[in-house]
Amino acid sequence: MPRRATDFRRPVRNTFSRWICLLALFLVVGSVLFFVQHYHYQESNIEQPILEINRSFHEKRNLTEEILSPRSYARQLVEQMTLAKAYVVVAKEHNNLHLAWELSSQIRNCQLLLSKAAKQEQPLSLDEAEPVIRTLSSLIYKAQDMHYDVATNLVTMKSHIEALQNRVSSATVQSTVFAQVIAESVTKNIHCVEMRLMSQWLNDKSLQKEGDRIRNSPRVVDNNLYHFCIFSDNILAVSVVVNSTVSNAEHPKQFVFHVVTSKVKHGAMQAWFIANDFKGATIEVQSIGELSWLNASYSPIVKQLHDSVIAKSFFGESEGASDNPKSHGPKYASLLNHLRFYIPEIYPQLERVVFLDDDVVVQKDLTQLFSLDLHGNVNGAVETCLESFHRFYKYLNFSSPLISSKFDPQVCAWAFGLNVFDLIAWQKANVTARYHFWQEQNVNGSLWMLGTVAPGLLSFYGLTEALDRRWHVLGLGYDPNIDNQLIETAAVIHFNGNLKPWSKLSINRYRHLWDQYLNQSQPHLQNCILDI
């Protein structure tokens, strides 16, 4: 087909060029808008002061978070207040009382402001914080301008800290000593009871005859019965131990209690247990003076107690040992406290006994303890290392080669207060000789300071069977937060510590556990107006 002439042909369409032009136009317009918007954003940001950012920051935080935040007003106030307190001390040292007063006044304002913010549960605003911050800054600058510099502050504060540490240490020792003395002292009402009982013992010959009869009774050496031993001169405390034990026993008439007390309290103790009924149980009372074999030539502890020079050093009356406040307690210088290491010698015909401290209360029948398998061990006791500090290193001086070469500092400790002693195994292991050896090594108090726990850990090392924790719950003489369920399920609860239940310092939460086993109908208690 012949082509048309040039004049009659359709013009060529420039579609592609047109789209390119449109795209370029859009890019130019978009770039202009972007630069305009970005410039406007920067201008608006520059016009917004940093303070506005801080305000929005503060509005989102409570007071505690503010104090922890380095950008908060509360944090600034706390830091300035701390510095101001230091300058108060320095100003007083330099007799600048006016500056000290001004600083103290602003410190109070700062404390009031923080307290108000805490009550309102709102963070501090700039309007609230700025006046105090400015004033404190001015006063701190004034103090610095008076050459109260960092070096001066350090020297002054160091001397004050040392003085306060000495005062705190002295107050701690004094409070511990006073608490120990009060815990071990006898109230006038208890003393009244003891005097009446002693008078009754001396005037009533029938009581003395009954005491002799009990001493000669075959029951006191019958190994088919259940034997308990208590060493104490606290009449009411021993009475509660015995009464709580028989009250929770299925067959209390099969119980025999062996009590050893001091010469002074022997008659009163006899009168109390003979005059009162304890559900048919037998209570034998001995005086420590009757143990004639327990003398200085046989026992190192007796020698240490009788030797005044060694006793002063050993029990903390010398200059080198006076730092331990417990050393002033009479309990630690009492031979009664150490009789637990001589049980086979005191009762040579017995095979197994349960030892009870005078500050325990029995809540369950203890007859099962006499059939427990100790697996050849001498001592059955509850371990106390549930808390990490009740381990050997707590009680013994491991800087001594004699201790560190023989014992592991992480070995678990155990408690006196409720102990099952196999006296046949005791004599085979010669535990008393072990005790004598360690007492002789510790004549100057270099291995342990005081008490019977440390020598007990050494003497019964490798010879102790761990009992279920429910047999013996400790801490009622110092810990007010023992779990109620733990107390309720315990066979024996122990008021170890200074807050004894018979003293006015006792913890009220536990007091009824002891009071319920005290025979308050006893005439001597009523006549002496029971107030213990």
C-alpha positions in Angstrom: 0.0 0.0 0.0 1.5 3.4 -1.0 2.5 5.6 1.9 0.8 9.0 2.5 2.5 12.2 1.7 4.4 13.9 4.4 1.9 16.6 4.8 -0.9 14.1 5.4 0.9 12.0 8.1 -0.1 12.0 11.9 2.3 13.9 14.2 4.5 11.7 16.6 3.3 11.5 20.3 5.9 12.8 22.9 4.3 10.8 25.9 7.6 9.6 27.4 9.1 13.1 27.6 5.9 14.4 29.3 6.1 11.9 32.1 9.7 12.7 32.8 8.9 16.3 33.2 6.0 15.6 35.6 8.3 13.4 37.8 11.0 16.0 38.0 8.4 18.6 39.0 7.1 16.4 41.8 10.7 15.9 43.1 11.4 19.6 43.1 8.1 20.3 45.0 8.8 17.5 47.5 12.3 18.7 48.2 11.1 22.2 48.9 8.4 21.0 51.3 10.9 18.8 53.1 13.4 21.6 53.7 10.7 23.9 54.8 9.3 21.5 57.3 12.7 20.4 58.6 13.8 24.1 59.1 10.5 24.8 60.9 11.0 21.8 63.2 14.5 22.9 64.2 13.3 26.4 64.9 10.5 25.1 67.2 13.0 22.9 69.0 15.4 25.7 69.5 12.7 27.8 70.9 11.7 25.1 73.4 14.0 25.5 76.4 15.7 22.5 78.0 13.8 23.2 81.1 10.6 22.1 79.3 12.2 18.7 78.6 13.2 18.4 82.2 9.7 19.3 83.3 8.1 16.6 81.2 10.8 14.3 82.5 9.9 15.1 86.1 6.2 14.8 85.5 6.6 11.1 84.7 8.4 10.1 87.9 7.5 9.7 91.5 9.7 10.9 94.4 11.7 7.7 94.8 12.5 7.6 91.1 13.4 11.2 91.2 16.0 10.7 93.9 17.5 7.9 91.9 17.6 10.0 88.8 20.7 12.2 88.3 18.6 14.9 86.5 15.9 15.3 89.1 15.3 18.2 91.5 14.9 15.8 94.4 18.3 14.4 93.7 19.9 17.8 93.7 18.2 18.7 97.0 19.4 15.5 98.6 23.0 16.0 97.5 23.0 19.6 98.5 21.5 18.7 101.9 24.2 16.1 102.5 26.9 18.6 101.7 25.2 21.3 103.8 25.1 18.9 106.8 28.9 18.4 106.5 29.4 22.2 106.4 27.2 22.6 109.5 29.7 20.5 111.5 32.6 22.3 110.1 31.1 25.7 110.8 30.4 24.8 114.4 34.0 23.6 114.7 35.2 27.0 113.6 32.7 28.7 115.9 30.7 30.2 113.0 27.3 29.7 114.6 25.5 32.0 112.3 26.4 30.1 109.2 25.6 26.9 110.9 22.2 28.2 111.8 21.5 29.3 108.3 22.6 26.0 106.9 20.5 24.1 109.4 17.5 26.3 108.6 17.7 25.5 104.9 18.3 21.8 105.6 15.0 21.8 107.5 13.3 23.5 104.6 14.7 20.9 102.3 13.5 18.1 104.5 10.0 19.6 104.7 9.8 20.0 101.0 10.9 16.3 100.4 8.4 15.2 103.0 5.6 17.1 101.4 6.4 15.7 98.0 6.4 12.2 99.5 3.0 12.6 101.1 1.5 14.0 98.0 3.1 11.3 95.9 4.1 13.9 93.4 7.5 14.8 92.0 9.0 18.2 92.9 8.3 21.0 90.5 10.8 23.6 89.4 8.9 26.4 91.2 9.1 24.4 94.5 12.7 23.3 94.3 14.4 26.4 92.8 14.3 28.7 95.9 15.8 26.1 98.2 18.4 25.0 95.6 19.5 28.6 95.0 19.7 29.3 98.8 21.6 26.2 99.6 24.0 26.7 96.7 24.7 30.3 98.0 25.3 29.1 101.5 27.6 26.3 100.3 29.5 28.7 98.2 29.8 31.0 101.2 31.2 28.1 103.3 33.7 27.3 100.6 34.7 30.9 100.4 35.6 30.8 104.1 38.2 28.1 103.2 36.1 25.2 104.5 37.5 23.1 101.8 37.4 19.4 101.1 40.6 18.7 103.1 39.3 20.5 106.1 36.0 18.6 105.8 37.7 15.3 105.5 39.8 15.8 108.6 36.9 17.1 110.7 34.4 14.4 109.5 37.0 11.7 110.1 37.5 12.8 113.7 33.7 13.0 114.2 33.2 9.5 112.7 35.9 8.0 115.0 34.3 9.7 118.0 30.8 8.4 117.0 32.2 4.9 116.4 33.8 4.9 119.9 30.5 6.0 121.4 28.5 3.4 119.5 30.9 0.7 120.5 30.8 1.7 124.2 27.0 2.0 124.1 26.7 -1.5 122.5 28.9 -3.0 125.2 27.0 -1.3 128.0 23.6 -2.3 126.6 24.7 -5.9 126.2 26.2 -6.0 129.7 23.0 -4.5 131.2 20.8 -6.9 129.3 22.9 -9.8 130.4 22.8 -8.7 134.1 19.0 -8.2 134.0 18.5 -11.5 132.2 20.6 -13.3 134.9 19.3 -11.4 137.9 16.6 -12.5 140.2 13.6 -10.2 140.8 12.6 -9.4 144.4 9.4 -11.5 144.0 11.4 -14.6 143.0 13.8 -13.9 145.8 10.9 -13.7 148.2 9.6 -17.1 147.0 13.1 -18.6 147.5 13.4 -17.2 151.0 10.0 -18.6 152.0 10.8 -22.0 150.5 14.2 -22.1 152.4 12.4 -21.2 155.6 9.9 -24.0 155.0 12.7 -26.5 154.3 14.6 -25.7 157.5 11.5 -25.8 159.7 9.8 -28.8 158.3 11.7 -32.0 159.1 9.2 -34.1 157.1 10.4 -32.4 153.9 14.0 -33.4 154.7 13.0 -37.0 155.3 11.1 -37.1 152.0 14.1 -35.7 150.2 16.3 -38.5 151.7 13.7 -41.1 150.7 13.7 -39.9 147.1 17.5 -39.9 147.0 17.5 -43.6 148.1 14.6 -44.7 145.9 15.5 -47.4 143.3 13.6 -45.4 140.7 16.5 -42.9 140.4 18.8 -45.7 138.9 16.1 -47.7 137.1 17.1 -47.8 133.4 13.5 -48.9 132.5 12.3 -45.4 133.3 12.9 -42.2 131.4 15.6 -40.0 132.9 16.1 -36.3 132.5 18.8 -34.1 133.9 18.6 -30.3 134.6 21.4 -28.2 136.1 20.2 -24.8 137.4 19.7 -22.7 140.5 16.5 -21.0 139.0 13.7 -22.7 140.9 10.8 -21.4 138.8 12.5 -22.1 135.6 13.2 -25.7 136.5 9.7 -26.0 137.7 8.3 -25.0 134.3 10.6 -27.4 132.5 9.5 -30.3 134.7 5.8 -29.3 134.7 5.7 -28.8 130.9 7.5 -32.2 130.4 5.0 -34.2 132.5 2.0 -32.3 131.3 2.6 -33.4 127.7 3.7 -37.0 128.6 1.4 -40.0 128.1 3.0 -41.8 131.2 4.5 -39.1 133.4 4.9 -41.5 136.4 7.7 -43.2 134.4 9.7 -40.0 134.3 12.6 -39.3 136.7 14.2 -35.8 136.8 17.7 -35.3 138.2 18.3 -31.8 139.3 21.6 -30.4 140.5 21.6 -26.9 142.0 23.8 -24.6 144.0 24.4 -25.1 147.8 22.4 -21.9 148.5 19.3 -22.9 146.5 19.4 -26.6 147.4 16.9 -26.4 150.3 14.5 -24.2 148.5 14.6 -26.4 145.4 13.9 -29.5 147.5 11.0 -27.8 149.3 9.4 -26.7 146.0 9.5 -30.1 144.3 8.4 -32.1 147.4 5.5 -29.7 148.3 4.1 -29.7 144.7 2.7 -32.5 142.7 4.1 -33.2 139.2 1.8 -36.0 138.1 3.6 -38.7 139.9 7.0 -38.1 138.4 10.1 -38.5 140.6 12.3 -35.4 141.1 15.7 -35.9 142.7 17.5 -32.8 143.8 21.2 -32.7 144.5 23.6 -30.0 145.7 26.7 -29.4 143.6 28.6 -29.5 146.9 27.8 -33.2 147.1 30.0 -33.8 144.1 33.2 -34.0 146.1 35.1 -35.6 143.3 34.6 -32.5 141.1 37.6 -30.6 142.3 40.5 -28.6 140.9 42.8 -31.6 140.8 40.4 -33.5 138.5 38.6 -30.8 136.5 40.4 -28.0 134.6 37.3 -25.8 134.6 37.2 -26.0 138.4 40.8 -25.0 138.6 40.2 -22.1 136.3 37.2 -20.9 138.3 39.0 -21.1 141.6 42.2 -19.5 140.4 41.4 -15.8 140.7 44.2 -14.7 138.3 43.3 -17.1 135.6 39.6 -16.6 136.2 39.9 -12.8 135.6 41.8 -13.4 132.4 39.5 -16.2 131.2 36.2 -14.5 132.1 37.0 -11.1 130.7 38.0 -9.0 133.8 41.5 -8.4 132.5 42.4 -5.6 130.2 42.9 -7.9 127.2 39.6 -9.8 127.5 37.2 -7.1 128.6 35.9 -6.4 125.1 33.4 -9.3 125.3 30.4 -8.0 127.2 29.1 -11.5 127.8 32.1 -12.1 130.0 30.4 -10.2 132.8 27.4 -12.6 133.0 27.5 -14.9 136.0 26.2 -17.8 133.9 29.6 -18.2 132.2 31.4 -18.3 135.5 29.1 -20.9 137.0 30.2 -24.5 137.4 26.6 -25.5 137.0 26.8 -24.5 133.4 29.6 -27.1 132.9 28.1 -30.1 134.6 26.7 -31.3 131.3 30.2 -32.6 130.5 30.2 -34.8 133.7 26.9 -36.6 133.4 28.3 -40.2 133.4 30.3 -39.3 136.5 27.2 -37.8 138.2 24.9 -40.7 137.2 27.2 -43.7 136.7 24.4 -46.2 136.8 22.3 -44.7 134.0 22.6 -45.7 130.3 20.7 -42.9 128.5 19.5 -39.5 129.6 17.9 -36.4 128.0 19.5 -33.2 129.0 17.3 -30.1 129.2 18.3 -26.5 129.8 16.3 -24.5 132.3 15.0 -22.0 129.7 13.1 -24.5 127.6 9.4 -25.4 127.5 8.4 -29.0 126.5 5.3 -29.2 124.2 5.3 -32.9 123.1 5.9 -36.3 124.7 9.6 -36.9 124.8 9.6 -40.7 125.3 10.5 -41.3 121.7 13.9 -39.8 122.3 14.8 -42.8 124.4 14.3 -45.2 121.5 16.0 -43.1 118.8 18.9 -44.8 117.0 22.0 -42.6 117.5 24.0 -45.0 115.2 26.7 -45.4 117.7 27.0 -41.7 118.5 27.1 -40.2 121.9 25.0 -37.0 121.4 21.7 -36.5 119.6 21.1 -32.8 118.9 19.5 -30.4 116.5 21.8 -28.7 114.1 21.8 -24.9 113.9 23.5 -24.2 110.5 20.3 -23.3 108.7 21.7 -19.8 109.1 25.1 -19.7 107.6 26.8 -18.1 110.6 26.1 -21.1 113.0 29.1 -23.0 111.9 32.4 -23.8 113.6 34.1 -20.6 112.6 31.5 -18.6 114.5 32.6 -20.2 117.8 36.2 -21.1 117.4 39.4 -19.2 116.7 40.7 -20.7 113.4 43.8 -18.5 113.4 45.1 -21.0 116.0 46.9 -24.0 114.3 45.6 -26.3 116.9 42.0 -25.6 115.7 42.6 -25.1 112.0 44.7 -28.3 111.6 41.9 -30.5 113.1 38.6 -29.0 112.2 36.7 -27.6 109.1 35.4 -24.1 109.7 32.3 -24.8 107.7 31.2 -27.8 109.8 27.6 -27.4 111.0 27.2 -26.5 114.7 24.5 -27.9 116.9 22.7 -26.7 120.0 22.6 -27.5 123.7 19.2 -27.3 125.4 17.7 -30.6 124.3 20.3 -33.4 124.0 20.0 -37.2 124.0 23.1 -38.7 125.6 24.1 -42.3 125.3 26.2 -42.7 128.4 27.6 -46.1 127.5 28.9 -44.7 124.2 30.1 -41.6 126.1 32.3 -43.6 128.4 33.7 -45.7 125.5 34.6 -42.5 123.6 35.9 -40.9 126.8 34.2 -37.6 126.0 35.0 -36.1 129.4 38.7 -36.6 128.8 38.3 -34.8 125.5 36.6 -31.9 127.3 39.4 -31.7 129.8 42.0 -31.6 127.0 40.4 -28.7 125.2 39.8 -26.8 128.5 43.5 -27.1 129.3 44.4 -25.9 125.8 42.1 -22.9 126.3 43.4 -21.8 129.7 44.1 -18.3 128.4 41.0 -18.0 126.2 42.9 -18.3 122.9 40.7 -20.9 121.3 37.3 -19.6 122.2 36.0 -16.9 124.5 33.2 -18.2 126.8 30.4 -20.6 127.3 29.9 -24.3 126.7 28.9 -24.4 123.0 32.5 -24.2 121.7 34.0 -26.9 124.1 30.9 -29.0 123.3 31.5 -28.8 119.6 35.1 -29.9 120.1 34.4 -32.6 122.7 31.5 -34.2 120.7 33.1 -33.8 117.3 32.3 -36.8 115.1 30.1 -38.2 117.9 26.8 -36.2 117.2 23.7 -37.5 115.5 21.5 -34.8 113.9 17.9 -34.8 115.1 14.9 -33.6 113.2 14.6 -29.8 113.6 11.1 -30.1 115.1 12.5 -31.6 118.2 14.1 -28.4 119.3 13.2 -24.8 118.1 15.5 -22.1 119.3 15.5 -18.3 119.4 12.5 -17.4 121.6 14.8 -15.3 123.8 15.9 -12.9 121.1 13.9 -13.4 117.9 10.4 -11.9 117.8 9.6 -13.2 114.3 9.7 -17.0 114.6 7.1 -18.7 112.5 4.0 -19.7 114.5 3.7 -23.0 112.7 7.3 -23.9 113.6 6.6 -23.1 117.3 3.3 -25.1 117.3 4.9 -28.2 115.8 8.1 -28.1 118.0 8.6 -30.7 120.7 10.7 -28.3 122.7 11.0 -24.5 122.4 14.1 -22.7 123.7 14.2 -19.2 125.2 17.9 -18.9 124.5 19.1 -15.3 124.6 18.8 -12.5 127.1 15.0 -12.1 126.9 14.1 -14.8 129.4 10.3 -15.5 129.9 10.6 -15.0 133.7 12.1 -11.5 133.3 10.5 -8.2 132.5 12.5 -8.1 129.3 10.7 -11.1 127.8 9.1 -11.0 124.3 5.4 -10.7 125.0 4.5 -12.8 122.0 6.0 -15.9 123.6 5.4 -15.2 127.3 2.2 -17.2 127.5 4.0 -20.3 126.3 6.0 -20.2 129.5 3.4 -18.8 131.9 0.9 -21.6 131.3 3.2 -24.1 133.0 3.9 -22.0 136.1 1.8 -23.1 139.0 0.4 -19.7 140.0 -1.8 -21.2 142.6 1.2 -22.1 144.8 0.8 -20.2 148.1 4.4 -18.8 148.2 3.9 -17.3 144.7 0.6 -15.7 145.7 2.0 -14.4 149.0 5.0 -12.8 147.2 2.6 -11.1 144.7 3.5 -12.8 141.4 4.9 -10.2 139.2 7.7 -11.7 137.1 
